[in-house]
Structure formats: C-alpha cells, structure tokens
Amino acid sequence: QQFTPWFLHTFPRIPDYLEQFPFPEVTA
C-alpha cells in the first residue's frame, strides 16, 4: 500500500505539479 503515502505526499504539491502541464481548465 504505497499509494496512500505517495498521494498524501503529492496532494499538497498537486497544484504545483499540474502547473507543469498545459491543462485546459480542469474543473470537473
């Protein structure tokens, strides 16, 4: 179960991580 620690560690960095990609308004 290494998905939980990975998610918790990436959750606070998700906005910064998504900013690296040119996503077209992803607000589902």
Backbone as XML, in Angstrom:
<?xml version="1.0"?>
<chain id="A" units="angstrom">
  <residue number="1" name="GLN">
    <atom name="N" x="0.843" y="-1.201" z="0.000"/>
    <atom name="CA" x="0.000" y="0.000" z="0.000"/>
    <atom name="C" x="0.875" y="1.246" z="0.000"/>
  </residue>
  <residue number="2" name="GLN">
    <atom name="N" x="1.549" y="1.483" z="-1.101"/>
    <atom name="CA" x="2.409" y="2.667" z="-1.169"/>
    <atom name="C" x="1.693" y="3.806" z="-1.884"/>
  </residue>
  <residue number="3" name="PHE">
    <atom name="N" x="0.420" y="3.571" z="-2.215"/>
    <atom name="CA" x="-0.341" y="4.600" z="-2.915"/>
    <atom name="C" x="-0.784" y="5.701" z="-1.949"/>
  </residue>
  <residue number="4" name="THR">
    <atom name="N" x="-1.084" y="5.286" z="-0.710"/>
    <atom name="CA" x="-1.538" y="6.266" z="0.282"/>
    <atom name="C" x="-0.446" y="7.280" z="0.610"/>
  </residue>
  <residue number="5" name="PRO">
    <atom name="N" x="0.749" y="6.829" z="1.014"/>
    <atom name="CA" x="1.833" y="7.770" z="1.335"/>
    <atom name="C" x="2.213" y="8.625" z="0.131"/>
  </residue>
  <residue number="6" name="TRP">
    <atom name="N" x="2.145" y="8.024" z="-1.058"/>
    <atom name="CA" x="2.501" y="8.778" z="-2.264"/>
    <atom name="C" x="1.476" y="9.884" z="-2.526"/>
  </residue>
  <residue number="7" name="PHE">
    <atom name="N" x="0.203" y="9.536" z="-2.326"/>
    <atom name="CA" x="-0.864" y="10.508" z="-2.566"/>
    <atom name="C" x="-0.790" y="11.653" z="-1.554"/>
  </residue>
  <residue number="8" name="LEU">
    <atom name="N" x="-0.578" y="11.288" z="-0.294"/>
    <atom name="CA" x="-0.509" y="12.306" z="0.758"/>
    <atom name="C" x="0.704" y="13.207" z="0.555"/>
  </residue>
  <residue number="9" name="HIS">
    <atom name="N" x="1.738" y="12.650" z="-0.023"/>
    <atom name="CA" x="2.963" y="13.429" z="-0.227"/>
    <atom name="C" x="2.850" y="14.297" z="-1.474"/>
  </residue>
  <residue number="10" name="THR">
    <atom name="N" x="1.972" y="13.893" z="-2.390"/>
    <atom name="CA" x="1.819" y="14.649" z="-3.636"/>
    <atom name="C" x="0.609" y="15.572" z="-3.583"/>
  </residue>
  <residue number="11" name="PHE">
    <atom name="N" x="-0.302" y="15.293" z="-2.655"/>
    <atom name="CA" x="-1.521" y="16.101" z="-2.556"/>
    <atom name="C" x="-1.224" y="17.596" z="-2.404"/>
  </residue>
  <residue number="12" name="PRO">
    <atom name="N" x="-0.387" y="17.978" z="-1.449"/>
    <atom name="CA" x="-0.074" y="19.403" z="-1.259"/>
    <atom name="C" x="0.716" y="19.976" z="-2.421"/>
  </residue>
  <residue number="13" name="ARG">
    <atom name="N" x="1.287" y="19.111" z="-3.266"/>
    <atom name="CA" x="2.091" y="19.601" z="-4.386"/>
    <atom name="C" x="1.361" y="19.415" z="-5.713"/>
  </residue>
  <residue number="14" name="ILE">
    <atom name="N" x="0.101" y="18.990" z="-5.640"/>
    <atom name="CA" x="-0.682" y="18.766" z="-6.866"/>
    <atom name="C" x="-0.809" y="20.049" z="-7.709"/>
  </residue>
  <residue number="15" name="PRO">
    <atom name="N" x="-1.194" y="21.174" z="-7.116"/>
    <atom name="CA" x="-1.325" y="22.416" z="-7.901"/>
    <atom name="C" x="-0.022" y="22.776" z="-8.599"/>
  </residue>
  <residue number="16" name="ASP">
    <atom name="N" x="1.085" y="22.600" z="-7.905"/>
    <atom name="CA" x="2.387" y="22.924" z="-8.483"/>
    <atom name="C" x="2.755" y="21.900" z="-9.549"/>
  </residue>
  <residue number="17" name="TYR">
    <atom name="N" x="2.266" y="20.683" z="-9.356"/>
    <atom name="CA" x="2.573" y="19.605" z="-10.297"/>
    <atom name="C" x="1.755" y="19.770" z="-11.574"/>
  </residue>
  <residue number="18" name="LEU">
    <atom name="N" x="0.489" y="20.146" z="-11.404"/>
    <atom name="CA" x="-0.385" y="20.324" z="-12.565"/>
    <atom name="C" x="0.021" y="21.555" z="-13.363"/>
  </residue>
  <residue number="19" name="GLU">
    <atom name="N" x="0.632" y="22.524" z="-12.675"/>
    <atom name="CA" x="1.039" y="23.761" z="-13.356"/>
    <atom name="C" x="2.110" y="23.475" z="-14.398"/>
  </residue>
  <residue number="20" name="GLN">
    <atom name="N" x="2.763" y="22.334" z="-14.271"/>
    <atom name="CA" x="3.810" y="21.989" z="-15.226"/>
    <atom name="C" x="3.195" y="21.565" z="-16.563"/>
  </residue>
  <residue number="21" name="PHE">
    <atom name="N" x="1.903" y="21.198" z="-16.508"/>
    <atom name="CA" x="1.233" y="20.750" z="-17.723"/>
    <atom name="C" x="0.208" y="21.787" z="-18.189"/>
  </residue>
  <residue number="22" name="PRO">
    <atom name="N" x="0.072" y="21.950" z="-19.482"/>
    <atom name="CA" x="-0.892" y="22.901" z="-20.054"/>
    <atom name="C" x="-2.307" y="22.342" z="-20.061"/>
  </residue>
  <residue number="23" name="PHE">
    <atom name="N" x="-2.884" y="22.176" z="-18.872"/>
    <atom name="CA" x="-4.243" y="21.637" z="-18.790"/>
    <atom name="C" x="-5.277" y="22.723" z="-19.078"/>
  </residue>
  <residue number="24" name="PRO">
    <atom name="N" x="-6.223" y="22.423" z="-19.934"/>
    <atom name="CA" x="-7.275" y="23.379" z="-20.293"/>
    <atom name="C" x="-8.415" y="23.405" z="-19.278"/>
  </residue>
  <residue number="25" name="GLU">
    <atom name="N" x="-8.267" y="24.225" z="-18.246"/>
    <atom name="CA" x="-9.307" y="24.364" z="-17.219"/>
    <atom name="C" x="-9.908" y="23.031" z="-16.826"/>
  </residue>
  <residue number="26" name="VAL">
    <atom name="N" x="-9.239" y="22.330" z="-15.951"/>
    <atom name="CA" x="-9.755" y="21.034" z="-15.499"/>
    <atom name="C" x="-10.529" y="21.231" z="-14.199"/>
  </residue>
  <residue number="27" name="THR">
    <atom name="N" x="-11.821" y="21.494" z="-14.330"/>
    <atom name="CA" x="-12.634" y="21.712" z="-13.128"/>
    <atom name="C" x="-13.855" y="20.817" z="-13.153"/>
  </residue>
  <residue number="28" name="ALA">
    <atom name="N" x="-13.638" y="19.506" z="-13.084"/>
    <atom name="CA" x="-14.767" y="18.571" z="-13.157"/>
    <atom name="C" x="-15.451" y="18.521" z="-11.795"/>
  </residue>
</chain>
